[in-house]
Amino acid sequence: MRYFSTIALSLFFPSQLTIAAQEATQDWMPAQSFTKGVEGPAVDKNGNLYAVNFAKDGTIGKVNKQNNGEIFIELPNGSIGNGIRFDKFNNMYIADYVNHNIFKYDIAAKQLSVFAHNPKMNQPNDIAISDSGILFASDPNWSKNTGNIWRINTDGTSNLLEANMGTTNGIEVSPDNNTLYVNESVQRKIWRYQLDAQGNISNKSLFYQFDSFGLDGMRCDKAGNLYVARYGAGEVVVISPQGKLLRSIKLKGQHPTNVAFGGKTGKQVFVTMQQRGAIETFQTGIAGRYF
């Protein structure tokens, strides 16, 4: 996510929300190791963590242990990454919001290519992936507070799934591949869609709505709970598949942009922090869908 307006109101805590003691956060990468554009955390099959804009914009950073990061690749032609996801073959996909691309990086061959390009996109932002390799991209227009959802097929073609939404940002596929979640940052809503095997969406319903602050990246754990970065609120909240707000994990910074699961058991959560240029981390009780 790259915000072009400020979202800052008071924080509202529902009565059922609790803060888990075991979920205290610490820095995994220190402040200013990434730029304020830090986003898109994702973990490969070997346990390495990646995020965009390490040291300078236009890079992908690789972190193999705490406080140890390096530039992994630099994107060409002024491109700047946002969301990152891996497929089951350990290929990396990167949303390039500047040049309307989805990049594919073959780690084994060390080869970067444009997997999908569509000039009709505002800016591919966060991306999600199904087990079959179908990608889904949020596509916000920050100046108009609107957005779209795109499907990127396994052959690199793209289809517009829904247009004229609110400011689409975080996006995620449930672990059973039957649900697509998409949030709208400015409108503070999370939508739920039924998802079929071909990547078609239907039966849209409101999953959850907040009264304050913005929404950013989202990831599911293997039980289907949704972890949501709450931009401006300085927290990650966990929502059950039934739409119940379970708990909040308070962060050191106020502006989380995205979350990813990793660590030896898949129960470590990494959170990219915009204003701090850092990555915070905490442990949780259920492993993530990918690690």
C-alpha positions as CSV (number, residue, x, y, z in Angstrom):
1,M,0.0,0.0,0.0
2,R,1.1,3.5,-0.8
3,Y,-1.2,6.1,0.9
4,F,-1.9,9.4,-0.8
5,S,-4.1,10.7,2.0
6,T,-3.9,10.6,5.7
7,I,-6.3,8.4,7.6
8,A,-6.3,9.2,11.3
9,L,-9.2,9.1,13.7
10,S,-9.7,7.7,17.2
11,L,-9.3,4.0,17.9
12,F,-12.4,1.9,18.8
13,F,-12.0,-1.3,20.8
14,P,-15.0,-3.7,20.8
15,S,-15.6,-5.4,24.1
16,Q,-14.8,-8.9,22.9
17,L,-11.3,-7.9,21.7
18,T,-8.4,-9.0,23.8
19,I,-4.7,-8.6,23.6
20,A,-2.8,-11.9,23.8
21,A,0.2,-11.8,26.2
22,Q,2.3,-14.1,24.0
23,E,2.0,-11.7,21.1
24,A,4.4,-9.0,22.2
25,T,6.2,-7.5,19.2
26,Q,9.9,-6.9,18.6
27,D,11.9,-5.5,15.7
28,W,13.0,-8.2,13.1
29,M,14.6,-5.5,11.0
30,P,15.5,-2.1,12.6
31,A,14.0,1.3,11.9
32,Q,15.1,2.9,8.6
33,S,16.5,-0.4,7.2
34,F,13.7,-0.1,4.6
35,T,12.2,3.1,3.2
36,K,8.8,4.4,4.1
37,G,7.5,2.3,1.2
38,V,8.2,-1.0,2.9
39,E,5.5,-3.4,2.0
40,G,4.7,-6.9,0.6
41,P,6.3,-9.2,3.2
42,A,6.5,-12.8,2.0
43,V,8.5,-15.9,3.0
44,D,9.9,-18.5,0.5
45,K,10.0,-22.2,1.1
46,N,13.5,-21.9,2.6
47,G,12.3,-19.5,5.3
48,N,13.8,-16.3,3.8
49,L,11.7,-13.2,4.3
50,Y,11.4,-10.6,1.5
51,A,9.9,-7.1,1.4
52,V,10.0,-4.2,-1.0
53,N,12.2,-1.1,-0.8
54,F,15.1,-2.2,1.2
55,A,17.5,0.7,1.7
56,K,16.1,2.5,-1.4
57,D,12.9,2.4,-3.4
58,G,12.7,0.0,-6.3
59,T,14.4,-2.9,-4.6
60,I,13.4,-6.2,-3.1
61,G,15.1,-6.9,0.2
62,K,16.0,-10.4,1.5
63,V,16.2,-11.1,5.3
64,N,17.6,-14.5,6.3
65,K,17.7,-13.8,10.0
66,Q,17.0,-11.0,12.5
67,N,18.8,-7.7,11.7
68,N,20.4,-9.2,8.6
69,G,19.1,-7.9,5.3
70,E,20.4,-7.2,1.8
71,I,19.2,-6.0,-1.6
72,F,18.0,-9.1,-3.4
73,I,17.0,-7.6,-6.7
74,E,16.5,-4.1,-8.2
75,L,13.5,-3.6,-10.4
76,P,14.0,-2.1,-13.9
77,N,12.6,1.0,-15.6
78,G,11.7,2.9,-12.4
79,S,9.4,0.1,-11.2
80,I,8.5,0.0,-7.5
81,G,7.1,-3.1,-5.9
82,N,4.2,-3.4,-3.5
83,G,2.7,-6.9,-2.7
84,I,4.8,-10.1,-3.0
85,R,3.6,-13.7,-3.1
86,F,5.2,-17.1,-3.8
87,D,3.6,-20.0,-5.6
88,K,4.2,-23.6,-4.8
89,F,7.2,-23.8,-7.1
90,N,8.9,-21.0,-5.1
91,N,8.5,-18.4,-7.9
92,M,8.1,-14.9,-6.6
93,Y,5.4,-12.5,-7.9
94,I,5.7,-8.8,-7.4
95,A,3.1,-6.1,-7.9
96,D,4.6,-3.1,-9.6
97,Y,2.3,-0.2,-9.0
98,V,4.3,2.2,-11.2
99,N,4.3,0.4,-14.5
100,H,1.1,-1.7,-14.2
101,N,3.0,-5.0,-14.0
102,I,3.0,-8.2,-12.1
103,F,6.6,-9.4,-12.2
104,K,7.7,-13.0,-11.9
105,Y,11.1,-13.8,-10.5
106,D,12.5,-17.4,-10.9
107,I,14.7,-17.7,-7.9
108,A,16.5,-20.8,-9.2
109,A,17.3,-19.3,-12.6
110,K,17.7,-15.8,-11.1
111,Q,15.5,-14.4,-13.9
112,L,13.0,-11.5,-13.7
113,S,10.3,-11.2,-16.2
114,V,7.0,-9.4,-16.7
115,F,4.4,-12.0,-16.0
116,A,1.3,-9.7,-16.6
117,H,0.9,-6.2,-17.8
118,N,-2.3,-4.3,-18.1
119,P,-2.3,-0.5,-18.6
120,K,-6.0,-0.4,-17.6
121,M,-4.9,-1.0,-14.0
122,N,-4.6,2.0,-11.7
123,Q,-1.8,0.4,-9.8
124,P,-1.6,-3.3,-8.9
125,N,-1.2,-3.1,-5.1
126,D,-1.6,-6.2,-2.9
127,I,-1.8,-9.6,-4.4
128,A,-3.1,-13.0,-3.2
129,I,-2.7,-16.4,-4.7
130,S,-4.8,-19.6,-4.8
131,D,-3.3,-23.1,-4.6
132,S,-3.8,-23.4,-8.4
133,G,-1.5,-20.4,-9.0
134,I,-4.3,-17.9,-9.9
135,L,-3.4,-14.5,-8.6
136,F,-5.7,-11.7,-7.4
137,A,-4.7,-8.1,-7.2
138,S,-6.3,-5.1,-5.5
139,D,-6.2,-2.0,-7.7
140,P,-6.8,1.3,-5.8
141,N,-7.2,4.8,-7.1
142,W,-6.1,6.8,-4.1
143,S,-7.0,10.2,-5.5
144,K,-10.7,9.2,-6.1
145,N,-11.0,6.8,-3.2
146,T,-12.1,4.0,-5.6
147,G,-10.7,0.7,-6.7
148,N,-11.0,-2.6,-8.6
149,I,-10.2,-6.3,-8.3
150,W,-8.3,-8.1,-11.0
151,R,-7.6,-11.8,-11.6
152,I,-4.3,-12.7,-13.1
153,N,-4.5,-16.1,-14.7
154,T,-1.8,-18.7,-14.9
155,D,-1.0,-17.7,-18.5
156,G,-0.4,-14.1,-17.5
157,T,-3.7,-12.7,-18.9
158,S,-5.8,-10.6,-16.6
159,N,-9.6,-10.1,-16.0
160,L,-11.4,-7.4,-14.2
161,L,-13.5,-9.0,-11.6
162,E,-15.1,-5.9,-10.1
163,A,-14.8,-2.2,-10.7
164,N,-15.9,1.0,-8.9
165,M,-15.4,-0.3,-5.4
166,G,-14.0,1.7,-2.5
167,T,-10.2,2.0,-2.1
168,T,-9.3,-1.6,-2.5
169,N,-6.1,-2.7,-0.7
170,G,-5.6,-5.8,1.3
171,I,-6.6,-9.1,-0.4
172,E,-6.4,-12.7,0.6
173,V,-7.6,-16.2,-0.4
174,S,-8.9,-18.5,2.4
175,P,-6.9,-21.7,3.1
176,D,-9.7,-23.8,1.6
177,N,-9.6,-21.6,-1.6
178,N,-13.3,-21.0,-1.4
179,T,-13.3,-17.4,-0.2
180,L,-11.7,-14.2,-1.4
181,Y,-11.3,-11.3,1.1
182,V,-10.8,-7.8,-0.1
183,N,-10.7,-4.7,2.0
184,E,-11.3,-1.0,1.3
185,S,-8.9,1.2,3.2
186,V,-10.7,4.5,3.2
187,Q,-14.2,3.0,3.7
188,R,-12.8,0.6,6.4
189,K,-14.8,-2.4,5.1
190,I,-13.7,-6.0,4.4
191,W,-15.7,-7.8,1.8
192,R,-16.1,-11.6,1.4
193,Y,-16.7,-13.3,-1.9
194,Q,-17.4,-16.9,-2.8
195,L,-14.5,-18.2,-5.0
196,D,-14.7,-21.0,-7.5
197,A,-11.9,-23.2,-8.9
198,Q,-11.6,-21.0,-12.0
199,G,-11.1,-17.8,-9.9
200,N,-14.6,-16.4,-10.4
201,I,-16.2,-14.5,-7.6
202,S,-19.8,-14.4,-6.5
203,N,-22.1,-13.8,-3.5
204,K,-20.4,-10.7,-2.2
205,S,-21.1,-9.9,1.4
206,L,-19.8,-7.5,4.1
207,F,-17.5,-9.5,6.3
208,Y,-16.4,-6.7,8.8
209,Q,-16.5,-3.0,9.1
210,F,-14.4,-0.7,11.4
211,D,-15.3,2.7,12.8
212,S,-11.9,4.2,12.6
213,F,-8.5,4.1,11.0
214,G,-7.4,2.5,7.7
215,L,-7.0,-1.1,6.5
216,D,-4.1,-2.5,4.7
217,G,-2.6,-6.0,4.0
218,M,-4.2,-9.2,5.2
219,R,-3.2,-12.9,5.6
220,C,-5.0,-16.0,6.8
221,D,-3.7,-18.6,9.2
222,K,-4.4,-22.3,8.5
223,A,-7.6,-22.1,10.6
224,G,-9.0,-19.4,8.3
225,N,-8.6,-16.5,10.8
226,L,-7.8,-13.3,9.0
227,Y,-4.9,-11.1,10.2
228,V,-5.5,-7.5,9.2
229,A,-3.0,-4.6,9.3
230,R,-4.8,-1.5,10.8
231,Y,-3.0,1.5,9.3
232,G,-2.8,4.4,11.8
233,A,-4.1,2.2,14.7
234,G,-0.7,0.6,15.3
235,E,-2.2,-2.9,15.5
236,V,-2.8,-6.2,13.7
237,V,-6.3,-7.6,14.4
238,V,-7.4,-11.2,14.1
239,I,-10.9,-11.9,12.8
240,S,-12.5,-15.4,12.7
241,P,-14.0,-16.9,9.6
242,Q,-17.3,-16.2,11.1
243,G,-16.5,-12.4,11.2
244,K,-15.8,-12.2,15.0
245,L,-13.0,-9.9,16.1
246,L,-10.9,-12.2,18.3
247,R,-7.9,-10.1,19.4
248,S,-5.5,-7.2,18.7
249,I,-1.7,-7.3,18.6
250,K,-0.4,-3.9,19.5
251,L,2.7,-2.8,17.5
252,K,5.6,-0.4,18.3
253,G,4.7,1.7,15.3
254,Q,1.4,3.2,14.2
255,H,1.4,2.4,10.5
256,P,1.5,-1.3,9.6
257,T,1.2,-2.0,5.9
258,N,1.2,-5.8,5.5
259,V,1.7,-9.1,7.3
260,A,3.2,-12.5,6.5
261,F,3.7,-15.8,8.2
262,G,7.0,-17.6,8.6
263,G,9.5,-18.9,11.1
264,K,10.4,-22.6,11.8
265,T,6.8,-23.6,12.5
266,G,4.9,-21.0,10.4
267,K,3.7,-19.3,13.6
268,Q,5.9,-16.2,13.4
269,V,4.2,-13.1,11.9
270,F,6.1,-10.4,10.2
271,V,4.7,-6.9,9.9
272,T,6.0,-4.2,7.6
273,M,5.9,-0.7,9.2
274,Q,5.7,2.3,6.9
275,Q,6.8,5.3,8.9
276,R,9.4,3.4,10.9
277,G,10.9,1.7,7.8
278,A,11.1,-1.5,9.9
279,I,9.7,-5.0,10.2
280,E,8.2,-6.0,13.5
281,T,7.4,-9.6,14.5
282,F,5.4,-11.6,17.0
283,Q,4.5,-15.2,17.6
284,T,1.0,-16.5,17.3
285,G,-0.7,-19.8,18.1
286,I,-1.7,-21.1,14.6
287,A,0.6,-21.4,11.6
288,G,0.0,-19.3,8.5
289,R,-1.3,-20.6,5.2
290,Y,2.1,-20.1,3.6
291,F,5.5,-20.2,5.2
